[in-house]
Amino acid sequence: MVNANTHKQILENLTGAVLVLDDELCIQYMNPAAEMLLEASVRRLKDRPIEDWLSSSEEELAVLRQSLASGHPYSKREARLVTQSGRILTVDYSVNPVPEAGILLEIQARDRLIRIEREEELLARHASARVLVRGLAHEIKNPLGGIRGAAQLLDRELDRDELHEYTHIIIEEADRLRHLVDRLLGPHKLPVIELLNIHAVLEHVCRLVNAETDGRIEIVRDYDPSIPEFEGARDQLVQAVLNIIRNAMQAMEESATPEPRITLRTRALRQVTLGAERHRLVLALEIVDNGPGIPEELSDTLFYPMVSSRAQGSGLGLSIAQSIVNQHRGLIEFTSVPGETRFNLFIPLESGHD
């Protein structure tokens, strides 16, 4: 026989957030999933008005009150919810008026699903672009060798010195294109996998940046010393981080950013989903600069090869960085507004790599 205690145990073991609101739309009950979602206990939020945590929209609150008065349930998709730490979440919620009890509110967080969909799309687009670029690069490289060889043979047959200049131009340009194609194809050697300390990698990058800029750019370190060592390719990760930082450096120099600054922040995150795979422990590396920001029109194609917001940029740096992090089973995301561009690198800390 199901009793009141059984009902309570069922509510407390649900993965979805369940709340009971009174006639004034104040919280009277929350199950543990709701406490985790709102980042606060029922004791802290009890009798707090709904404007403090769900919505301050008069229109939305009017619909809630109308549902309470009429007894008609309704649902809302992709609403905004504010946690007690100030985070804004996207949620779906259902409202069910309960006679003499108030409103039963069921909330499902959408952020994780939205993020999984976005990451899967990002990984799929990057993989497609990589296959396309590799095929195109091979098609370019084959005739390029023939052009260079023919130019060398022609150079030997010429008897006028002034004509050698033209064959030398052909050979130099063929070499330049071959170098570009090699960069598109990626490294020819298998990476050396070893146990890494991410902070040792970052400190090496900092020394390189300081040498290149002569200390003109301030580097702020915010490291989490608890992050364990993990298996990875040191040189490749140095290259990935350096590519992102160099982009920021060059953007800040070209825009004459006052007091240019780059912040390196590391954190260990638990139970994180990257693409469709869930990981117990993930390294989160933030690279934040106070430069001019990334043009909005480049946001969807920024990691594609040959895409750059700078006139002198090759557009390969971020594509290579994304490929390297993908090989470590991770991914790179970014957000950007004028005055703050933030790249987030997520790398699983469990053993295994591609």
N, C-alpha and C positions, 0 to 999 in steps of 0.2 A: 504494500500500500504506500502511495506517495504522500508524504507529509510535508509540513512547512520547512523542516530542516533539509529535506531532499530538494525542494524547490530552490532553497538558498544555495545549496552546493552546486546545483546545475548552473545557476546564474554566475556563481563565482568561478566556475571552470570554463565558461564560454570565452572564446577568443575575441568575440566582438564586444564592443563597449556598450553597456546598458546603463541608463540613468533614469531616475524617476524625479520628475519636477512637480512642484505643488501648483496651486492655482495662481501663484504670483511668478511662476516660471523660475523658481529657485530650486537648487538641487537638494533632494532629500535622501537619495540613495545612489551609490555608484558601485558597480562591480569592479574587481581588481583590474580588468582590461581597460575600463574607463579611467581608473586612476593612473594607469601607465600612459594612456593616450594624452590625458590632460596634464600629466606630470605633477599631480597633487593628490592628496588624500581627500576622502569624503569629509573628514573633520575640518580640513582647511577650506573647502569650497562650500560646505553646507550653508544654506541660506544666502549664498552670494547670487546676485542678479545675473541673468543670462547674458547681459551685455558684456560682462567681464571676461567671458570665455568662448561664447559661440558667435554672437552677431550683435552689432549695434545698428543694423539696418531696420528702420522703422517698418518698412514694408514686410520684411521677413518676420519680425516680431508680431506684426498684425496678423499674419497668416497663422502663426502658432496660437495666438489667443483665439482666433476664429475657430481653429480646430478644437481647442479646449472647450469652447462654448457650444459648438455644434455636435461634437462627438465624432467627427469624420476624420479618419486617418489620412495622411499624405506622406509623400517622400520627396526629398530634394537631393539632386546630384551635384557633386563638385562644389560644395559650399566651403567657406573658409572658417577654420577653427583656430583660436589662439591659445597655445599652451601657457602654463604659468611661467615658463622661462622666456616667453615672448616669441617662440617659434610659431610660424603660420603654417597650418596643415590644410591639405585638401581632403575633404571627407564627403561621403554619402551618408545621409541620415534619414530614418523613418520615424514618423510621429504617430503614436497610437494613444488616443485619449482613453483613460481607464476610469470608470465611474467611481467617485468618492476617493480616488487616489491621485488624480492629476493627469500627468502625461508620462507615458513610457517612451523613452527616446533611445533608439538603437543607432549606433554610429559605426561606420566602417571606414578606416583610413584608406585613402586612395593614393597617397604619395608613393608608397612602396611599389604598387602596381604600375603607376605612371612612370616611375623611375626605371623599373624593369623593362617596360616597353620601350622607353627612350634609349636605354643602354643597348638593348638587343638591336634596335634599329641602327644605332651608331656603329656597333660592331659589324653588322651586316653591310652597311654602306662602306665602311673602311675596308672590309675584306673584298668586296666587289671592286672597289677602286684599285686595290693592290693587285688583283688579278689582271685587271684591264691595263694598268701601267706596266706590269711585268711583260705582258704579251706585246704591248706597243714598244717597250724598250728593246726587246729581243729583235723585233722587226726592224728597228732603226739600226741596231748594232751590226747586224749582218752585212747590209750594203755599205755601212760606214767603213768597215775594214777593207772592202774592195776599193772604195774611193781613195782611202789613204795609200793603199798599195799602188794603185795606178798613178797617183801623184808622185810617189817616190821613184817609180820607174821613169816617168816623164822627166823628172828632175835630173836623172842621170844622162838623159839623151840631149838635153838642152845645151847649146854651145854659146849662148849669150847670157852674160851674168845678170842683166836686168830682168830676164825672164824667170830666173830662179826665185825672185821675190814672190811671184804669183803661186808657184808650187809650194813654197814655204807657208804661205797664207792658207792654202788648202789643207796642208798637213796639220798646221796649228789648230785650225778650226775643227778638223776631224777629231783631233785629240781632245779639244775642249768638249765637243759633243759626246765623245766616248766617256769622258770623266763624268759628265752630267748623267748619262745613261747608267753608269756604274753606281752612282748615288741613288738613282731610282730603283735599281735592282737590289740594293742593300749589300751588306758585307758578304764577301766570298768565303770567309772562314767561319767554322762553327764557333760560337762564343765559348769562352772558358767559364764554366759554372763553378762558383765557390761560395763559401759562407761570407755574407756581407753584413757590415754595420752601416745602416743608411746614413748615419751622422758622419762617418768617415768619408763616405761618398760626397755628402754635401759640403764638408769642410774642404775637400779637394777642389770642388767646383768654386767655392768662395775664393780660394787662393788664385785660381785662374781668372776669375772676374776682377778681383782687386788688381791683378797684374795688367789686365787689358784696359781697365778704366783709370788706373793710377789712383784708386780710392775715391773717385768722384761720385760714386753711387754708394749710398749707405745700405749695408746689409744687416737686417735685423733677424736674429736667430730666436726661435721659440721651439725648443726641442723637448720631446717626451723621452726621458732616459730609460723608461721601462720597455721600449720597443725591442724585441729580441732580434738576434741575427737571423738571416734567411738566405736561402740559396738564390743566387742570381749572377748575372754577367756584369762585373764591375764597370768595365770600360763602356759597355753599352748604356748602362744607367747614368754614368757620368755624361755621356753624349746626349741622352734624352733631357736631363735636367739643364745642361748647358745650352741646348738649343732653345728651350723655353726662356731661360734667363737672357740669352743674347737677343732674342726677339724683343723682350721688354727693355733691355738696355738701349737698343737701337731706336726703338719707338720713343723712349724718353729723351734721348739725345736729339733726335730729329725735331721733336716738338718743344725742345728747350724747357722741359719740365722743371719747375723750381724745386729744389731739395729732393732730387730723385731718390727713391727708396724701394728696396725689394725685401720682402719678408719671407722667410722660410719657416714653415710651421709643420711639425710632425705630430701625429697622434695615432694611437692604436684603437681601432674600432672592432667591436665584436658583433658576430652574427650579421654580416653584411652580404647582400646579394649583388653580384656583379654579372650583368647579363642575366642568364637563367640559372646561374650556379651560386649557391649559398656557401659562404666561407666563415669559419669560426673566428678567425682573427685576420684583420686586414690593416696594412700600413696606409695611412692617409697623409699624403704630403701636399701641403698648400704652398703655392708660389704666388705671392701677391705683389703687384707693383702699383704705384700711384701715377702711372702714365696717362696718356690721352684716351686709352680704351680702344677697343676693336670695333670697326664699323659694323653696324647691324647687318648690312647686306652680305657680310662674309661669315656670319655666325653658323650657317648650315654647311658651308664648304671649307671651313678654316683648316681642317686636317687633310684636305685633298692636296696632292702634289701640284706644284706650280701655282698655288693660290697664296697671295701675299698682299698686304695693305701698303707695303712700302715699295717705292719706285725701284729701288736697287735690290729688293728681296728676291731670292730664288724660289720661295714657296715650298722648300723641301724640309726645312727644319722641324716643323710641327708634324708633318707626315711621318718623318723618320722617328720622332719621339713617340708618336702613337704606336707605330709598328713595334718599337722596342718594348714598350709597356705591355702591348698585346702579347708579345712573346713570353712575358712574365705572368700571363693570365690575368692581367689587369686592364685598366682603361684610364683615359684622361677625359675630364670634363672641364668646362670653363664657364665663367660668368664675367660680364664686362659692362661697366658704365664709365663715363668720363671720370677720371680720378682714381679708379680702382678696377684692375683686371685680376681675376683670381683663377689660376689653373689648379685643379685638384687631381693628383695622381693617386690611384688606388691599386695596391699590389698585395695579393694574398701572401700571408706569412707562412702558410703551410708549405711543405716540400712539394716540388713539382713545377715544371716549366715546359714551354713548347720549344 
